[in-house]
Amino acid sequence: MFGDIDFSKMSEILNKAKEQAKELEDRLSSKEFSANSGGGLVKVSANGKGEIIDIKIDDSLLEDKESMQILLISAINEVLNMVNQNR
């Protein structure tokens, strides 16, 4: 059933796959994506792993909680979509 498979090389193959996965993760970590909403009133940045790394909110939104929430949700969803498209 497994006559054509050289199991002695399986460890080597697995180690190479682990190295490639680590390299990909490192590259994704170093990428940065940003999205704006409300004409730039809210800006959200994320790294390639989908972690939010920065949020900027214009002072004019500090008194309008509902608008700020809507714009934050929009910018977060947009930046996470950008990250997912680049994986």
N, C-alpha and C positions, 0 to 999 in steps of 0.2 A: 504494500500500500504506500509506504514512504520510501521506496527503493531509490528514487532519483534525488532525494533531498540529502544534502550534506549538513547534518546537524552540528558538526564541529564549527561551522561558520555562523551559526545562529547568534551567538553572543556578539560577534563582531558586527553583524547586521543590526542587532538591537542597539548596540552602543552608537553606531553611526546615526541611526534614526533619532536617538535621544539628543545627540549633538545638533542635528539639524533642527529639531524642535526647539532647543534652547536658543539657537541662533535666530530663529523666526520670532520667538518671544522677545528677545533682546531688541530686534529691529522694530517690532510693534511698540515696545515700551518707549522707544526714542522718538516715535512719530507723535506729532501733536496736531489735533484738529480743533477748529473753532467754528462756532455758529452764532449768529446774531438774530435777535428778534426785536420787533418794535422799532424798526429803523435804527438799530444800534443801541437802544436803551438797555438791552440785556445782552451780554456776551458770555458764552459758556465754552470752556476749553476742556478737552479730554485727551488722554494719551491713547496709544493704539491698543491698549488692553481694555479700553472702555471705562477707565477710572477718570472721574471728573477731577481736574487739577486746578481749575480756576473759574470763578464766577465774578463778573463785573456787572453792577446794577447802577444805573444812572440815579442820582439823588432825587430827581423829579418823581420817581416811582415810590419813594419811601412812604409817602402818605396815601398811596393807592394800592393797598394789599392785594385786592382781587386782580387788578391789571398786572401787578408784578408776578403773581402766581401763574397767570396764563402765559405771560411772556417767558418765564422761567421754564415752564413745561415745554413750550414750543422749542426753545433753544436747546434744551437738554435732549429732547427727542431727535432734533435735527443732527446734533453732534454725534449722538449714539448711532444714528443711521449711517453717518459718514464713516464712523469707525467700522461698523459691520460690513460695509461695502468694500473696505480695504483689507479685510482679513483673508 
